[in-house]
């Protein structure tokens, strides 16, 4: 029986539209006949009023049933309920009076205006229950306000942004609060205020402070869309991948309501949760490069050059001649059409020398360059000191000397420089380091001394 | 269609073609229907061609030093002075209740640390005097001191560590990585395995197997004495030209067959033959440590011509230098139960340290001076840890000092590849029995390794038997705390 009643309750959202339409029609007819001085058939008006009154009764009854599920804000429901009942009673009385010719024309008009007012009031409250109390006025409130742009996490100051108020609350408001808010409280759950979020709903707490990975909220937003418990319901707008990741990060880090982001997670954690990665750390420029000629790329791959995008979907390339060290000096001449795209270049162990520097210096986007174990020397190095984006330069086993390397002072972004087994005098190391102040220079020559214990064994005691 | 041709098509022929046709259909539907862009992607004609990671990775290669048998964290990195106080006392029942050990029965005695500890480097890392060389490079390393596993026997624990599951059948980490990134060098395998200590790991070759991934991604086991790869040299009387001609002939036949049936596995086969031919030259060259200079041999402490861990470590550096993606080392002999002297915590363990310490340290420094440490992630560890209690096998005291297998806390370290330098993460209780904070597990380590290479472990999948599989199954969190 309760299920049947619940079913009737759910007819309410459909039935409510009947009295609104029919009673409005009745009111229009009453005034229409007045202004146009045209007689409207009495029986038509009588029928319209009657139908309006009965549908209003039906709406009120189903509505009462629906309100008993308790998913709604009590105050608004109470007002909506009594206004709805008064619409039903008023229209019924009016119809009975009209049918029995007990009402004068003027009074008829007056009471129809009253019903109109009741109707508008009830309708508005009903809509507030379904769509949220600020549904109607929300766009108006936005007038004059600058549109809030989506948060750009790349430039966000984590020390000045609060995780809950600035990031999580807007997501909850956008995706959840229309059903779990002040107006509608599906499953007796509200997600519009911290205290309600912590309180939970019909099926208990939605965030488990002890078991952060297991709360109902986290569980439901991660369910498959096919699952009936999935939230938001599948017919409603869904959380984006980013919103999902942010919610998960916020909950699994302890769902704090006041701290700044930096007090809760590191930049790296945030980046990896969002799937955006700190590209600076691996020397990938922020801006995307021009599209590239994949035919040329594939042709070079066939010739044995290893060419890969630095990430799926990126037009930045990593190029290595490791499989074709002997052909490198020739093949490198085919690379210049890709000069805007190549950011990592490995020429380790290749038979190249200073002659490639005119080609090399065209690759102005290079951030990593490995020339180790090549015949590169000071002459070439001076030419490529214009590659101002270089972050890492490997000159291990080349013929460079102090005179050449000191020219790298122009490379302001250079972080790592490898000079093991070069012609650089040990005495010049310190001078060089003082010239290239911001660069970590590795001169190598590490030794691991052989200790007596390295070659002896511990023997078990003799018995 | 003439009748002569029809006569050639026998019932057997029909069954064969039908089988293939249906198989191809099924394959097509498997590929076509997989949802959400998780399609298996590799070029059958060149399965080891380099591929872009999901995001720019900090590391390009991995060197995984697995100390098979499980070294004792309590004699190497996890310094527990409080355990010394309890030395020789009965283990409190609270540590034994509801627990299972591989060998300990009844009530064992507590065993204090059998090594002297000191803090090293600016980071103040605790390292025992068993590792005098590694102590000098403590500031290059991140120690994970609260790693946990749920397998207390060698084979399943090794499988879990390397394949993400304790049972046979899943691809190993190296196979996943080679599948995901390919190999930079066309003339060398992408995934090389080197073993030492006189024994292969307990879990056998499955710890470097390819599981359900195409078999081309399995680890290639190379030997450090004799031919590096078995049967790599041409047999006597066969010249390189003969070999070339025969491979060309085989490939031509395969090419024709491919035109008939269009099975991409045939292209894969052709590519394998060609690669094997190129490898015949490249592998012996890179696997030959004799042309390394003397000071390098001194640095690593190698023993040319013998099977040794130090040789393997030097090879690992050479391979990574030549663009090999994943080098997996297994060194047997760390199973310090105390049942015999070379498995004693105060004898055999020390000797194992002496065999490996210099080479491991040399590896880090050598990679560093070659500019390779930034892009090579080095991992050192066993498959589990060892108990703070002395082992009493079947309730009886062992002849030597030893510890049993322990799953609840052990130490693994990482260096290079975008991991913090001079850092320690995780902590155990005062006797080193349980992890108390900064807990990590095997899956977290796998997730972190994939992350450093540019993969989100949750999205790096392979469709098999109708569902996407991942290395970390349904587990694992990237250990963000240790990333530089």
Interface residues (C-beta under 8 A of the other chain):
Chain A: X266 X268 X269 X272 X275 X277 X279 X281 X282 X284 X301 X304 X306 X307 X308 X309 X310 X311 X312 X313 X314 X320 X322 X323 X348 X370 X372 X392 X394 X396 X416 X418 X420 X442 X443 X444 X445 X446 X447 X448 X450 X451 X453 X454 X455 X456 X457 X458 X459 X460
Chain B: X49 X50 X51 X52 X53 X54 X55 X56 X57 X58 X132 X133 X136 X182 X184 X185 X186 X187 X295 X298 X299 X300 X301 X321 X322 X323 X341 X344 X346 X347 X350 X351 X354 X357 X358 X361 X362 X365 X366 X368 X369 X370 X371 X374 X400 X418 X451 X454 X456 X478 X480 X481 X483 X484
